[in-house]
Amino acid sequence: MPGPEESARPPSAASRYFCTASRGLERFLAEEVRAKLGACEVEQISGKVFFTVETDLKQLKSLKCAERLFLLVEKLPPIQMPKHKGKGVHVVQSYVMGEPNKWLDVVSKWQSLLNLDKEHPNTLEATETVIKSSTQQETSRRAKRPKLELDKPHTTVFDASVTGHHDLHSVSQGNTQNDVLMQKSPSPAKLLNPKSEDTVSYMPFRVSCRCSGKIAKMFTSQEVGRAIGIGLCKEMGWKAELRNPMLEIYVHLNDVHCVVGIPVLRLPLASRDYIKSAGLRSTVAWAMAYLADIQAGSLVLDPMCGLGTILLEAAKEWPNVYYHGIDNTALQLQRASVNVCFAKLESNIDLTRASVTELPLLTESIDVIICDIPFGKKFKVTQDTKAMMPNIFKEMVRVLRGAGTLVLLLSQELSQDIQQWQKPKSKKGKLAIQEDGNLLLTKQTLEPVENHDVKDSAGTKDAQSEVKAKVWASLILKDVFPVSLGVTEASIHRYKKITAI
């Protein structure tokens, strides 16, 4: 895997972007931007991936592992804050603001990328007509109120009441269903000229600020956002607007870096327009399918498909494949069917009602199995669930072909339990290890040691041990990837089935 930052020279017309990603998915997103966009200067940090590329909006929207997409204004080292809080406000403001030309350049790229002046010609004419009438009103209002009303509690125009506790993803989801940030835009000449009289009242913007680490101990996100907003008003002649901003400014300050960006789209990339009812987080579902190494003509199974999110993500990305979803709940299958029809994937995905412990499939008939084992608030991991896991694995291994791939999403608790299955010791106290370093669990390794002191009531445990032995005799653990599902932590396990022991 390439290093965190690549030195390949970008094209002269390339732009610098960054995407936010769920914790644990950064490496998959970095690989995706290289493969799909041919991006260079790819750098990944916790929760973000930076890259440089020359491309259009259609290609950027094809990214499936990203939460949100931004044009990068600036990525700076952490701010060295003075001890005096009053001076700190000006330090933050000047540090984030930088040179006006930098802002004009990025906003120009933003407009070119969205091509607003061509997509909405009628809107532009109406907007320019309104400019003249409202400029006089704004001038009169400023004469009576020389300072922006930023000091009154609960009335800040920089959305501080929201962005102090949530990232930009959560702020933007509930604002509008429009795909683009704005549908009303002045002409590029007026937008990019800070000295134009008509521009003073236009270019409505909002600052969404997020602070953590040392700076959060000195300032709240509201205070930082307010300071940056005032600076942009004074320097650029823009107007702060809470409810209907033309431009959103995203600022993230912590002890590692200072990142400033402009979101390219109003809705997150993770909000799929082809999924009617969301189940598993779409970016995680895509990452699971990506790990499965799906090939054209393969047979792919999700034996606990739920709403079908994994199948939908896989079928959209790898269409020349046959997908089969199985679930034991009629309501879940009904909703999955609605999703499949909504996404127009009826020819790719079939659904069947059955139990995961009794799959109505022939032995070794499936090339790839991808499954989210239910857990979380809705599905508690009980002792019964743990007791069922050996039989669930046994049935999935039965229908999986030799050299097939098994990808599972597990709770931390189930992940730890299952990894304990994979660490039994032989009679000599050693694990069986292959030459390539993968853990190979053989029948001899897993053979239980006889203990005549154990009562007959332990027969169930012996039976489970025998099932585990048969299961893991056929599987090689390739990878375990910790991932975040928001408030819940989980792990993706990837296995390969071997044909001979």
C-alpha positions as CSV (number, residue, x, y, z in Angstrom):
1,M,0.0,0.0,0.0
2,P,1.4,3.5,-0.9
3,G,2.6,5.8,1.8
4,P,0.4,8.4,3.5
5,E,1.5,11.1,1.0
6,E,2.6,10.6,-2.6
7,S,4.9,12.9,-4.5
8,A,3.5,12.4,-8.0
9,R,3.2,15.8,-9.8
10,P,-0.5,16.8,-10.3
11,P,-1.8,18.3,-13.6
12,S,-1.6,22.1,-13.8
13,A,-5.4,22.4,-13.8
14,A,-5.9,19.9,-10.9
15,S,-7.6,20.9,-7.7
16,R,-7.0,19.8,-4.2
17,Y,-9.9,18.0,-2.4
18,F,-10.6,16.1,0.7
19,C,-13.3,13.7,1.8
20,T,-14.5,12.8,5.2
21,A,-14.8,9.1,6.0
22,S,-15.9,6.9,8.9
23,R,-13.1,5.8,11.2
24,G,-11.5,2.7,9.8
25,L,-12.5,3.3,6.1
26,E,-9.8,5.9,5.3
27,R,-7.5,3.3,3.7
28,F,-10.4,2.0,1.5
29,L,-11.2,5.6,0.4
30,A,-7.6,6.3,-0.4
31,E,-7.4,3.2,-2.6
32,E,-10.7,4.2,-4.3
33,V,-9.6,7.8,-5.2
34,R,-6.5,6.3,-6.8
35,A,-8.3,3.6,-8.7
36,K,-11.3,5.6,-9.9
37,L,-10.0,9.1,-10.2
38,G,-6.3,8.5,-10.8
39,A,-5.6,10.9,-7.9
40,C,-2.2,11.9,-6.8
41,E,-0.8,13.4,-3.6
42,V,-3.1,11.2,-1.6
43,E,-2.8,11.6,2.1
44,Q,-5.0,10.0,4.7
45,I,-5.4,11.0,8.3
46,S,-8.0,10.0,10.9
47,G,-11.5,10.7,9.4
48,K,-10.2,12.4,6.2
49,V,-8.5,11.7,2.9
50,F,-6.8,14.5,0.9
51,F,-6.1,14.1,-2.8
52,T,-5.3,16.1,-6.0
53,V,-7.1,15.4,-9.2
54,E,-8.3,17.0,-12.4
55,T,-11.8,15.7,-13.0
56,D,-15.5,16.6,-13.3
57,L,-18.3,16.4,-10.8
58,K,-19.7,13.2,-12.3
59,Q,-16.5,11.3,-11.5
60,L,-16.2,12.8,-8.0
61,K,-19.8,11.7,-7.3
62,S,-18.8,8.1,-8.1
63,L,-16.9,7.8,-4.9
64,K,-18.7,5.3,-2.6
65,C,-16.5,5.1,0.5
66,A,-16.7,8.9,1.2
67,E,-19.1,10.6,3.5
68,R,-18.7,14.2,2.3
69,L,-16.7,15.9,-0.5
70,F,-14.9,19.3,-0.1
71,L,-12.7,21.6,-2.1
72,L,-9.7,22.3,0.1
73,V,-9.1,25.9,1.0
74,E,-6.2,25.3,3.4
75,K,-4.6,22.6,5.5
76,L,-2.3,24.1,8.1
77,P,-0.4,22.9,11.1
78,P,-2.1,23.4,14.5
79,I,-2.4,27.0,15.7
80,Q,0.0,28.1,18.4
81,M,-2.4,29.9,20.7
82,P,-1.3,32.8,23.0
83,K,-2.2,32.6,26.6
84,H,-4.4,35.7,26.5
85,K,-7.9,34.7,25.2
86,G,-8.5,38.1,23.6
87,K,-5.5,37.9,21.4
88,G,-6.4,34.3,20.6
89,V,-9.5,35.4,18.7
90,H,-7.5,37.5,16.3
91,V,-4.9,34.8,15.9
92,V,-7.5,32.3,14.9
93,Q,-9.2,34.7,12.6
94,S,-6.0,35.8,10.7
95,Y,-4.6,32.2,10.7
96,V,-7.7,30.7,9.1
97,M,-8.5,33.6,6.8
98,G,-5.1,34.0,5.1
99,E,-4.9,35.7,1.7
100,P,-8.2,36.8,0.0
101,N,-6.9,35.5,-3.3
102,K,-6.8,32.0,-1.9
103,W,-10.6,32.2,-1.2
104,L,-11.4,33.7,-4.6
105,D,-9.4,30.9,-6.3
106,V,-11.2,28.1,-4.5
107,V,-14.6,29.7,-4.9
108,S,-13.9,30.1,-8.7
109,K,-13.1,26.4,-8.9
110,W,-16.2,25.6,-7.0
111,Q,-18.4,27.5,-9.5
112,S,-16.6,25.9,-12.4
113,L,-17.0,22.5,-11.0
114,L,-20.7,22.9,-10.4
115,N,-21.1,24.9,-13.6
116,L,-23.9,27.0,-12.0
117,D,-23.9,29.7,-14.6
118,K,-24.8,27.2,-17.3
119,E,-27.1,25.0,-15.3
120,H,-29.3,27.8,-14.0
121,P,-29.3,30.7,-16.7
122,N,-32.9,31.8,-15.8
123,T,-32.0,31.9,-12.1
124,L,-29.0,34.1,-12.8
125,E,-31.0,36.8,-14.5
126,A,-33.6,36.9,-11.7
127,T,-30.8,37.0,-9.1
128,E,-29.1,40.0,-10.8
129,T,-32.4,41.9,-10.9
130,V,-32.8,41.4,-7.1
131,I,-29.3,42.6,-6.5
132,K,-29.9,46.2,-7.3
133,S,-33.1,46.6,-5.2
134,S,-31.8,44.8,-2.1
135,T,-28.4,46.5,-2.1
136,Q,-30.0,49.9,-1.2
137,Q,-31.9,48.2,1.6
138,E,-28.8,46.6,3.0
139,T,-26.9,49.9,2.9
140,S,-29.7,51.6,4.8
141,R,-29.8,48.9,7.4
142,R,-26.0,49.0,7.9
143,A,-26.2,52.7,8.5
144,K,-28.5,52.1,11.5
145,R,-26.6,49.0,12.6
146,P,-22.9,49.5,12.0
147,K,-22.0,46.2,13.6
148,L,-23.2,42.7,12.7
149,E,-25.6,41.3,15.4
150,L,-23.2,38.6,16.4
151,D,-23.0,39.1,20.2
152,K,-26.6,38.3,21.0
153,P,-27.1,34.8,22.4
154,H,-29.0,32.3,20.3
155,T,-29.1,34.7,17.2
156,T,-25.7,34.0,15.6
157,V,-25.8,33.8,11.8
158,F,-23.0,31.4,11.8
159,D,-25.1,28.4,12.8
160,A,-23.2,28.1,16.1
161,S,-26.1,26.6,17.9
162,V,-25.7,23.5,15.7
163,T,-22.2,23.2,14.6
164,G,-20.7,23.4,18.0
165,H,-21.7,19.8,18.7
166,H,-22.1,18.2,15.3
167,D,-20.0,17.9,12.2
168,L,-21.0,19.3,8.8
169,H,-22.5,15.9,7.7
170,S,-25.2,16.1,10.4
171,V,-25.9,19.8,9.8
172,S,-26.4,19.5,6.1
173,Q,-28.6,16.4,5.9
174,G,-31.7,18.1,7.2
175,N,-31.3,21.4,5.3
176,T,-32.6,20.6,1.8
177,Q,-32.9,17.8,-0.8
178,N,-31.1,19.8,-3.4
179,D,-28.0,18.1,-4.7
180,V,-26.0,21.3,-5.3
181,L,-25.1,23.7,-2.6
182,M,-27.0,26.5,-4.2
183,Q,-29.5,27.0,-7.0
184,K,-29.3,30.8,-6.9
185,S,-26.0,32.2,-7.8
186,P,-24.8,35.6,-9.1
187,S,-22.6,35.7,-12.2
188,P,-19.0,34.6,-11.6
189,A,-17.7,38.1,-12.2
190,K,-19.7,39.6,-9.4
191,L,-19.2,36.6,-7.2
192,L,-15.4,36.8,-7.4
193,N,-15.0,40.6,-7.1
194,P,-15.0,41.6,-3.5
195,K,-14.9,45.3,-4.4
196,S,-18.1,45.2,-6.4
197,E,-20.9,47.1,-4.8
198,D,-23.5,44.6,-5.9
199,T,-21.5,41.8,-4.3
200,V,-21.6,43.3,-0.8
201,S,-25.1,42.0,-0.1
202,Y,-24.6,38.8,-2.0
203,M,-22.6,35.7,-1.5
204,P,-24.5,34.5,1.6
205,F,-22.4,32.1,3.6
206,R,-22.3,30.1,6.8
207,V,-19.4,28.9,8.9
208,S,-19.6,25.4,10.3
209,C,-16.8,25.1,12.8
210,R,-15.6,22.1,14.8
211,C,-13.0,22.4,17.5
212,S,-11.2,19.7,19.6
213,G,-8.1,19.4,21.7
214,K,-6.4,22.4,23.3
215,I,-8.2,25.1,21.3
216,A,-11.5,23.7,22.5
217,K,-10.4,24.4,26.0
218,M,-9.9,28.0,25.2
219,F,-12.8,28.7,22.8
220,T,-16.1,27.2,21.9
221,S,-16.9,26.3,18.3
222,Q,-19.4,29.1,18.3
223,E,-16.8,31.7,19.2
224,V,-14.3,30.5,16.6
225,G,-17.0,30.3,13.9
226,R,-18.2,33.8,14.8
227,A,-14.6,35.2,14.5
228,I,-14.0,33.6,11.1
229,G,-17.4,34.8,9.9
230,I,-16.7,38.4,10.9
231,G,-13.3,38.2,9.1
232,L,-14.9,37.0,5.9
233,C,-17.6,39.7,6.0
234,K,-15.0,42.4,6.4
235,E,-12.4,41.1,4.0
236,M,-14.5,39.7,1.2
237,G,-17.7,41.7,1.5
238,W,-19.8,38.6,1.9
239,K,-23.0,38.4,3.9
240,A,-23.5,35.9,6.7
241,E,-26.7,33.9,6.4
242,L,-27.9,31.0,8.5
243,R,-30.9,29.5,6.8
244,N,-30.2,29.7,3.1
245,P,-26.4,30.2,2.5
246,M,-25.0,30.1,-0.9
247,L,-21.7,28.9,0.4
248,E,-20.8,26.8,3.3
249,I,-17.4,27.1,5.0
250,Y,-16.2,24.1,6.9
251,V,-13.5,24.6,9.5
252,H,-12.0,21.8,11.7
253,L,-9.4,22.8,14.3
254,N,-7.6,20.3,16.6
255,D,-4.1,19.6,17.9
256,V,-3.0,17.9,14.7
257,H,-4.1,20.3,11.9
258,C,-6.3,23.1,10.8
259,V,-8.5,22.2,7.8
260,V,-10.7,24.7,5.9
261,G,-12.9,23.5,3.0
262,I,-16.0,24.2,0.9
263,P,-18.4,21.4,0.5
264,V,-19.0,20.7,-3.1
265,L,-22.5,19.1,-2.7
266,R,-25.3,19.9,-0.3
267,L,-26.1,16.2,0.4
268,P,-23.4,13.8,1.5
269,L,-22.0,11.4,-1.0
270,A,-23.1,8.7,1.4
271,S,-26.7,9.6,0.9
272,R,-27.5,7.3,-1.9
273,D,-30.3,8.3,-4.3
274,Y,-30.9,4.7,-5.2
275,I,-31.7,3.5,-1.7
276,K,-35.3,4.1,-0.5
277,S,-34.9,2.7,3.1
278,A,-31.4,2.8,4.6
279,G,-30.2,-0.1,6.7
280,L,-26.5,-0.6,7.2
281,R,-24.3,2.5,6.6
282,S,-23.8,2.6,2.9
283,T,-20.1,3.3,3.0
284,V,-19.4,0.3,5.3
285,A,-21.6,-1.9,3.0
286,W,-19.5,-0.8,0.0
287,A,-16.2,-1.4,1.8
288,M,-17.4,-5.0,2.6
289,A,-18.2,-5.6,-1.0
290,Y,-14.9,-4.1,-2.0
291,L,-13.0,-6.5,0.3
292,A,-14.9,-9.5,-1.2
293,D,-13.0,-9.0,-4.5
294,I,-16.2,-9.7,-6.6
295,Q,-15.5,-10.8,-10.1
296,A,-17.8,-10.7,-13.2
297,G,-20.0,-13.8,-13.4
298,S,-19.7,-14.6,-9.7
299,L,-22.5,-15.8,-7.4
300,V,-22.7,-13.5,-4.3
301,L,-24.9,-14.3,-1.3
302,D,-26.0,-12.3,1.7
303,P,-27.6,-14.9,4.0
304,M,-28.9,-12.3,6.5
305,C,-29.7,-9.5,4.0
306,G,-32.1,-7.3,6.1
307,L,-33.0,-4.3,3.9
308,G,-30.5,-5.4,1.3
309,T,-28.0,-2.5,1.6
310,I,-24.9,-4.7,1.0
311,L,-26.5,-6.2,-2.1
312,L,-27.5,-2.8,-3.5
313,E,-24.1,-1.3,-3.0
314,A,-22.4,-4.4,-4.6
315,A,-24.8,-4.5,-7.5
316,K,-24.4,-0.8,-8.3
317,E,-20.6,-1.1,-8.3
318,W,-20.2,-4.6,-9.8
319,P,-23.3,-5.1,-12.1
320,N,-22.3,-8.2,-14.1
321,V,-22.8,-10.5,-11.1
322,Y,-25.7,-12.5,-9.8
323,Y,-26.8,-11.6,-6.2
324,H,-28.9,-13.6,-3.8
325,G,-30.4,-12.3,-0.6
326,I,-31.8,-14.5,2.2
327,D,-33.6,-13.4,5.4
328,N,-35.9,-15.1,7.9
329,T,-38.1,-12.1,8.5
330,A,-40.9,-11.4,6.0
331,L,-41.1,-7.7,6.8
332,Q,-37.4,-7.2,6.2
333,L,-37.6,-9.1,2.9
334,Q,-40.6,-6.9,1.9
335,R,-38.6,-3.7,2.5
336,A,-35.6,-5.2,0.8
337,S,-37.8,-5.9,-2.3
338,V,-38.9,-2.3,-2.3
339,N,-35.3,-1.2,-2.2
340,V,-34.4,-3.5,-5.1
341,C,-37.2,-2.2,-7.2
342,F,-36.5,1.4,-6.3
343,A,-32.9,0.9,-7.5
344,K,-34.0,-0.9,-10.6
345,L,-31.9,-4.0,-9.8
346,E,-34.5,-6.7,-10.1
347,S,-32.5,-8.4,-12.9
348,N,-29.4,-8.5,-10.6
349,I,-30.8,-9.4,-7.2
350,D,-33.1,-12.3,-6.1
351,L,-34.6,-12.6,-2.6
352,T,-35.6,-15.7,-0.6
353,R,-37.1,-16.3,2.8
354,A,-35.1,-18.9,4.7
355,S,-33.0,-19.4,7.8
356,V,-29.3,-18.8,7.8
357,T,-28.8,-22.1,9.5
358,E,-30.7,-24.0,6.8
359,L,-29.8,-22.3,3.5
360,P,-31.7,-23.7,0.5
361,L,-28.6,-23.8,-1.6
362,L,-26.3,-26.6,-3.0
363,T,-23.0,-27.3,-1.3
364,E,-20.2,-25.2,-2.7
365,S,-22.5,-23.2,-5.0
366,I,-21.5,-19.7,-4.0
367,D,-18.4,-17.7,-4.9
368,V,-18.7,-14.9,-2.3
369,I,-20.6,-14.5,0.9
370,I,-21.0,-11.0,2.5
371,C,-23.0,-10.7,5.7
372,D,-23.7,-8.2,8.5
373,I,-24.4,-10.3,11.5
374,P,-27.2,-8.4,13.3
375,F,-26.2,-6.5,16.5
376,G,-26.6,-3.1,18.1
377,K,-29.6,-1.5,19.9
378,K,-32.2,-3.4,17.9
379,F,-30.4,-6.8,18.0
380,K,-28.8,-7.6,21.3
381,V,-25.9,-10.1,21.4
382,T,-27.2,-12.7,23.7
383,Q,-25.9,-16.1,24.8
384,D,-28.4,-17.7,22.4
385,T,-26.8,-15.6,19.6
386,K,-23.3,-16.7,20.5
387,A,-24.5,-20.3,20.7
388,M,-25.9,-20.1,17.2
389,M,-22.7,-18.7,15.7
390,P,-21.0,-22.0,15.1
391,N,-24.0,-23.4,13.2
392,I,-24.3,-20.1,11.2
393,F,-20.6,-20.4,10.2
394,K,-21.0,-24.1,9.4
395,E,-23.8,-23.4,6.9
396,M,-22.1,-20.5,5.2
397,V,-18.9,-22.5,4.8
398,R,-20.9,-25.4,3.4
399,V,-22.4,-23.4,0.5
400,L,-19.1,-21.5,-0.2
401,R,-16.9,-22.8,-2.9
402,G,-13.3,-23.6,-2.5
403,A,-11.1,-20.4,-2.7
404,G,-14.3,-18.4,-2.1
405,T,-14.4,-15.3,0.0
406,L,-16.3,-14.7,3.2
407,V,-16.7,-11.2,4.5
408,L,-18.5,-10.5,7.8
409,L,-19.4,-7.5,9.9
410,L,-19.4,-8.3,13.6
411,S,-19.8,-6.4,16.8
412,Q,-16.7,-6.1,18.9
413,E,-18.1,-8.7,21.3
414,L,-18.7,-11.2,18.6
415,S,-15.4,-10.4,16.9
416,Q,-13.5,-11.1,20.1
417,D,-15.4,-14.3,20.7
418,I,-14.8,-15.6,17.1
419,Q,-11.2,-14.7,17.2
420,Q,-10.9,-16.8,20.3
421,W,-12.2,-19.7,18.3
422,Q,-9.3,-19.1,16.0
423,K,-6.6,-19.3,18.8
424,P,-6.9,-22.8,20.2
425,K,-3.6,-24.5,21.1
426,S,-2.4,-27.8,20.0
427,K,-1.2,-30.4,22.5
428,K,2.2,-28.9,22.2
429,G,0.8,-25.4,23.0
430,K,1.5,-24.0,19.5
431,L,-0.6,-22.6,16.7
432,A,-0.5,-24.0,13.3
433,I,1.0,-21.3,11.1
434,Q,1.3,-21.3,7.3
435,E,4.5,-20.1,5.5
436,D,2.7,-16.9,4.4
437,G,1.9,-16.0,8.0
438,N,-1.8,-16.7,7.9
439,L,-3.4,-18.6,10.8
440,L,-4.3,-22.1,9.6
441,L,-6.5,-24.0,12.0
442,T,-6.4,-27.7,11.3
443,K,-8.4,-30.6,12.7
444,Q,-5.4,-31.6,14.7
445,T,-5.0,-28.1,16.1
446,L,-8.6,-27.9,17.1
447,E,-9.0,-31.4,18.4
448,P,-10.4,-31.1,22.0
449,V,-8.3,-32.6,24.8
450,E,-10.1,-35.4,26.6
451,N,-11.0,-34.6,30.2
452,H,-12.7,-37.5,32.0
453,D,-13.6,-35.3,34.9
454,V,-16.1,-33.3,32.8
455,K,-19.7,-34.4,33.3
456,D,-22.1,-35.4,30.6
457,S,-23.8,-32.1,30.8
458,A,-20.8,-30.6,29.0
459,G,-21.8,-32.5,25.9
460,T,-23.2,-29.4,24.2
461,K,-19.9,-27.6,24.5
462,D,-18.2,-30.6,23.0
463,A,-20.6,-30.6,20.1
464,Q,-19.9,-26.9,19.5
465,S,-16.2,-27.5,19.6
466,E,-16.6,-30.2,17.0
467,V,-18.6,-27.8,14.8
468,K,-16.0,-25.1,15.2
469,A,-13.3,-27.5,14.3
470,K,-15.0,-28.4,11.0
471,V,-15.6,-24.7,10.2
472,W,-12.1,-23.4,10.9
473,A,-10.5,-26.4,9.3
474,S,-11.8,-24.9,6.0
475,L,-11.1,-21.2,6.6
476,I,-8.1,-18.9,6.6
477,L,-8.4,-15.5,8.4
478,K,-7.0,-12.9,6.1
479,D,-7.8,-9.6,7.7
480,V,-9.7,-7.9,10.6
481,F,-10.6,-4.2,10.0
482,P,-12.0,-2.2,12.9
483,V,-14.6,0.3,11.7
484,S,-17.0,2.8,13.2
485,L,-20.7,2.8,12.8
486,G,-21.2,6.1,14.5
487,V,-21.9,5.4,18.2
488,T,-21.1,1.7,17.7
489,E,-17.7,0.1,17.0
490,A,-17.5,-3.1,14.8
491,S,-15.0,-5.2,12.9
492,I,-14.9,-6.5,9.3
493,H,-13.5,-10.0,9.1
494,R,-12.3,-11.4,5.8
495,Y,-11.7,-15.1,5.2
496,K,-10.7,-17.4,2.4
497,K,-12.0,-20.9,2.1
498,I,-9.3,-23.5,1.4
499,T,-10.0,-26.6,-0.6
500,A,-7.6,-29.0,1.1
501,I,-6.3,-29.4,4.6
